[in-house]
Amino acid sequence: MDKDLIIESERLILRGWKLEDADDVVEGLNNINVAKWMSHTPFPYTKDDAIKFITNSIENKLYNFAIVLKEENKVIGGTQLRNIDLVQGTAGGGIWLNENYQGKGYGSEAWGARIKYAFEVLGLRRLENGFFAGNERSWNMQKKFGYKIEGIRRGKYIPLSTGVITDEYITGLLKEDWMDNKEKTNVVLEPLFEEYVDFDTFSKSDFRVVRIKECSAVEKSKKLLKFILDDGTGTDRIILSGIHIFYEPEELVGKNVVAILNLPPRNMMGIDSCGMLMSAVWEENGEEKLHLMIVDDTIPAGAKLY
């Protein structure tokens, strides 16, 4: 692999490994919840293990990619194309992701970029992969792209991290299936309301741009984030929102978002929430998706939306 090769997606960069990535690799792989789904990854996973892996990738010019989160310039996982056969047009390879960055769509985004590169740049026609019995998250991701289960290899692996004999499900993706799947939209939207709202009723809803001054997780809650907001009045406003599964607090500080402010206060976990942040929500491939309505940072806090 060309050491300068870069594959870029909306939030990620896939590039060759560097020795300075070793600490990020250890952070991601020294976790049994990640390592147990990989055949040749030991646990505990040490910095020496990481350096050996990275050195081997560099010296042998392997198609091993570090997955870099642009926003943090941090390696959050790895993926690869291995056993590339340009004559037959096939390749294999897998993916892993730091547990702290799972559940945000980064794995699917990286996997999709890898598939696109394999088919459109390398000119391959088939990708061969798999997943261990019990790893439903891996299978759910693969089938989004059109993979099909083609068989099972009983007792195929003894993962170094667990020492337990494990079955592997074999999966495959043909280029034509990938292209057909791209054309399908597995998106489910809530139906439009049939009842009309008169203008006077609508005009009573006070939608404003608010700036996030502080954001933190609410203690004893897996979903709630507490936002301290500038709403243009000079007095901080607190709103709670159950979007922690989609966002980490630190990535939202300083953003301008949209909120409705004239809802009655609602007490949650002992905190009064004064309003509601607005988000776009939908279902895709059976998974709930959410995108907070983030707007241009040049808009002043308190600006009204009509």
N, C-alpha and C positions, 0 to 999 in steps of 0.2 A: 504494500500500500504506500502511495506517495505520502511522505510525512507532512506535506502541506495540505492534504485533502481535508476539506471542511464541508459538512452537510448541515444546512441551516433550516430550521423551522421557525414557527412563530415565537416560541419561548426558549428554544434550545439550540445548542450547537453540538454536533457530533464531530469529533476530531480525534487524531491519534493521541495515544497516551504520552505523558511526560513524567519524568521522575518526580517532579514536584507535586504530582497528583497523589502520591502514596498515602498521605494522611487522610485524604478524602476517601480513598479506597478502603482503608482500614475502618474508618467510621461507618461506611456502608456495609461491609462484609463481615465485620466482627460482631455479628448479630445472628443468632441461631434462626430467627424468623425469616431471614433472607438466605442464609447459607444452606439451610436444610433442603431447599428446592434446587440446589446445584450439585452436580455429581462430583466435581473435583475441587471443591472449595472447603478447606479445613476449618474447623472451629475449635479453639479460638483462632482468629485470623490476625496475623502479626504484620508489622511494617516490613519485615524481611520477606514475608509472603508477597506483599504488594510490590516490592521492588523487583523480585524475581519475575512476577507476572508482567510488569511494565517493561522490564529489560528484554524479556523474551518477545513481547509484542513489537518492540522497536527493532531489535536485531534481526528478526525474521520477517519484518515488514508485513505483519499480519493485519487483516482487516478487522482489528479490534478497536472499537470506538469508545472514547470517554464521552459521557452525556453531561454536557455543561449547561447549567441553568444561567441564562444570560443575565437575569436580574441580579444574581448574587455572584456571578463569575465563579461558580463552585461546581465541582464534579459531583453529581448526584446519582450516578449509576454507570453502567456499561452495557454495550451491545456488540454484536460481531456478525461477520459473514465468514464462515469457515467451510473448508472442503469445497472451494469454488471450482467447478468444472465448466470451463467455457465451451468445451466441445459439446457436452450434454446440456449445458445451460442450467445447471443446478447449483445450489449452495444450501448450507445449514447455518446454525448459529442460534444464540439465545440472547437473553436480556436479564439484567438485575437492576434493582432500584433501591436506594437507601430508604429504609422504612419511614423515615421522617418526611419523605417527599412522595409517599404513595397516596393514592386516593385523590390526586389533583389532575389526573390526565397526562402527566408527564411520560409515563411508560408508553401509553398508546401513541402519543405524539412522536416519541423517539422511534418506536417500532414502525410507525407509518413512514417516517422519513427513511429508515433503513430499507424498507420494502420498495419504496419509490426509486431509491438509488440502485438497488439490485436489478429491477426490471427495466428502468428507463436509461440508466447510464451503463451498467455492466451488460445489459442485454440478455439477462437470464430469463428463463421461461418458467422455472419452478423453484420454490423454496421449501425445504424440508426441515421441520422442527418437531417439537414434542413437549410434553409436560409430565411431571410426576403425578401419580395417583394422589388425589386430594388437593392438588393445586388448582382449584377452580378459578382463581383470579387470573392465572396465566391462560387457561382455556377461554375464559370470557373475553379476554383481550384479543386472542388470536382469531376467534370466530367473528369479531367485528370486521376483520379485514377479508373474510371469505375462506379462512382455513377450514379444512375438513379433517375429522379423525379418520385415519386410514388403517388403524390396527393398534395392537397393544403388544409390547415386549415384556413378557412376564419375568420378574426378577432381574431386570436388565442392569440395574445399578445398585451399588452400595455407597451412598453418599459419604464422603470423608467426614462430614460434620456430624452424622448420626450413627453410621455403621449399621443401618437397618436396610435389609434388602427391599428394593423398591421397584414397582412396575412403572414402565414408561408408556404413555400413550403417544403414538406416532401421528403427527399432523402434517398436512401438505397444503401448499397454496400454489395454484396455477395462475400464470399471468392473466389469462382470460377471465378467471374467476375474480381476481382482484379488480380488474377493470369493470366487470359487471357490477361488483359490489360497490365500487366508487359511485356508480350512477344511481344506486338506490339510496334513498334517504331513510334511515331507520330512526326518524325523529317523530315523536308524538307530542302534539301541541294541545293545550286546552282549547275547547271550542269557543268561538266568539259568543259573547252574550247576545241574546236575541232581544232583550228588553232595552229600550232606549232610556237614556238619562237626559233630563232637560238641562239647559245651559245653566239655569240658576242653581240647580243641585251641584253640577260640576264645579261651578265657580266658587263654591264653599270649601272645596278641597284646596288646602294651602301647600302646594308643592314648591319646594325651595332647593337651591344648591347649598350644601353644607360642606364645610371643610373638616376633615378628620384630624383633630389635634392629638388625641391619644386613643389607643386601642389595646385592649387586654382581654385575656380569657377570663370568663366568670368562674370563680372557684366552685368546684363540685358539679360543673356542667360540662358535658362533652361538646355541646353545640353552640352555646351562647358566647358571643363576644360583646364586650362593653365598649361603646364608643363615646368619647367626649368630643363634642362638635362645636364648631363656630358656625352659628346660624345668622350672623350679621347683626345681632342685637347687642352684642357686648357681654352677654351672659352665656356661660357654657350650657349646652344642652346634652343630656344623657339619653342615648337610645341603645337598647339591647337588640341584637339580631342573631338568629340561630344559623349562622353561616360558617362556623368554625371548621366544618368538614371541607369547605371549599377554599378558605383563606386562612393564612396565619396573620396574627395581629400586626407584626412589623411590616408586612408588605402593603398595608393600607394607610399607614400614617402619612399625612400630607396630601392625600388624595381628595379631590372634590367629587362628591356623590350627590345623588338626588334623594330627598326625603319628603314625606308628608308630615307636617308638623302639628296640625290641629286635631289629631286624634286624642281622645282622653288618655291620661296616664294609665299605664298598665304595670302592675307590680309583678316582677319575675325574679325569683331567687332573692327576694328581699330588697330589690332595687326597682325604683320607678322608671319605666321606659316611656319617654315623652315623644312619641312619634314612631315612624317606621321608615327604614331605608328601603329603597326601591331596587328590585332586581328583576332580571329576565330569567324565567325558569322554563324548562322543558325536559322531556325524557328522550334519551338517545341510546339505542341499543340496550334498552331495558334499564338504563342507569339515569338517576336524576342528575340534571345539570343546572347550574346556576351561575349567572354573571351579574355581579353588582354593577349598577348603572353609574359608571365612572365617567365624568365629563371633564372638559378642558380646564386646566388649572389656572387659566387666565380669567375665568368667570369669578366674580366676587362672591364670597360667602353671603347668603341671604337673597341672592337673585331669585326672583319668582319665575316659575314655569307656567306657561299658558298652553 
